[in-house]
């Protein structure tokens, strides 16, 4: 992968650190102070001269040596960095990394060396531990002592701390009322500071959650291994970065690249084979209960059904198709969960399907559900990936919907190591990965760009068999989970009330509730806008394709390009609304959505290129639309606009609006039935 350096390191200075040391963001408004107190390291953070994080402890507790105290200074150094780097895909192809760094070197009475590294950006900070422990090749980490002692209470949005799942409902609570939380944890102070706590570059270490100790003081809590040890590392090791994004606006959190900037550059020599795509597939029918994953009379992944989906994709400017349930082993679900990743189901001829897809210019996306049986998967992994590559398959969706063996947790060091092993092995065979039931994203897509997207939150499927996701859920995700990285939410349901499956003789209840008692809490226009707002370089249109055929609103997805070059969140408030625009080539795609309240935004179009005329194809809620009472009312209009124009973006309760901006010299791709 090529990187283009526009600005390089600007300053390096070294000085003895005999007391507190500090570093400020390039623009000077964020400051980090470091101090030793009785040999224990602490840090604090101020924003615009006011305390933001008060004195907070640092350190790690380990079995082999004292890693948390009796430290003395061994010198410190300051440096600054300014660089523009590029990536093969992402919300933005070019990203600026401008930060100041403080490196504090410490040594204690046990001979342990510790470098505390702080990087401060204009939009927040990250810090990590770099240890050298003498006399041992193995260190057992029992706890991490990192504190976040916030100076004041705030309104926060988070999910409970859980080491096995992120598919939980977000809570809107005072920060002081949060007992534990998975990260990202986002909040807004009374002074109007927006912030989010997370981590970056999570490799060979358990995930970090937050656990309250008192008031607004939190400590890091790591996912344990079965014996209670949190991590087993070498005598020399680095932790992931602990991050705090800081902004004066809610959308400033979305526009931050801090998490990516704290990850290492791409390690893959060739990334030309990695490409974003739109896709469809047999999946939603299983969650609705009209199809099954098992090769029975209701099987969804059959050869004939695959051909139908491939034809639809080819006719609608969709690059990929996915077929869950294609392989043997689904009959073991709920027992040993012993899947075979090279043996197709009896009614699915995978070679015919992949060859047919290739003849139509459509990519086949393979599916590996493990049920959490990691040993079974790792035994087959290399063979299965080589087999897939031999058939020309270069995209893979994985799943871990079940407990991992031996008491191991999904988010423990055991899980983190396994997810990384899959990414490394997939890269060898030039295969992109979309992981469900994953470890949370921490920016590793910069280093391993074949790790395209993942689930890691309550997605669309919850609407098919539970009380579903409230309208506010999708107004919280952009400011929380999506700060961590792309999400395969699988938006795009057009049959919002599931009316078209009623009376289907194959319909069965398979999960919490029958689909006939469920629905999606949205309007149709909001479903279109979510394709823009919920960023994923592998973006699915998840509904049954018969609900798209001939539907005028599906034109938006045909025109949509998942491979964007530039993005910006334009306006919004956490839990209330959001508006995002992305550019792909010379087209722009705009999405805005709202919570249970109707809302009208005034949207300047200054993001368009100056001096050009655009056809704005506007997909809006109808005058009588309402997510609860009339979700499928919509209207499509067109008008010519320029960068000097302003649009009034009207959204119904629980609704949204999507707009495609096409240069007037182009024509969008229509299909029969659009007019």
Buried (B, 14 or more C-beta within 10 A) or exposed (E): BEEEEEEEEEEEEEEEBEEBBBBBBBEEBBBBBBBBEEBBBBBBBBBEEEBBBBEBBBBBBBEBBBBBBBBEBBBBBBBBBBBBBBBBBBBBBBBBBBBBBBBBBBBBEBEBBBBBBBBBBBBBBBBBBBBBBEEEEEBBBBBBBBBBBBBBBBBBBBBBBBBBBBBBBBBEBEBBEBEBBBBBBBBBBEEEBBBBBBBBBBBBBBBBBBEBEEEBBBBBBBBBBEEEBBBBBEBEBBBBBBBBBBBEBBBBBBBBBBBBBBBEEBEBEEBEEBBBBBBBBBBBBBBBBBBBBBBEEBBBBBBEBBBBBBBBBBEBBBBBBBBBBBBBBBEBBEEEBEBBBBEBBEBBBBEEBBBBBBEBEBBBBBBBBBBBBBEBBBEBBEEBBEBBBEBEBBBBBBBBBBBBBEEBBBBBBBBBBBBBBBBEBBBEBBBBBBBBBBBBBBBBBBBBBBBBBBBBBBBBBBBBBBBBBBBBBBBBBBBBBBBBBBBBBBBBBBBBBBEBBEEBEBBEEBBEBBBBEBBBBBBBBBBBBBBBBBBBBBBBBBBBBEBBBEBBBBBBBBBBBBBBBBBBBBBBBBBBBBBBBBBBEBBBBBBBBBBBBBBEBEBEBEBBEEEBEBBBBBBBBBEEBBBEEBBBBBBBEEEEBBBEBEBEBBBBBBBBBBBBBBBEEEEBEEBEEBE
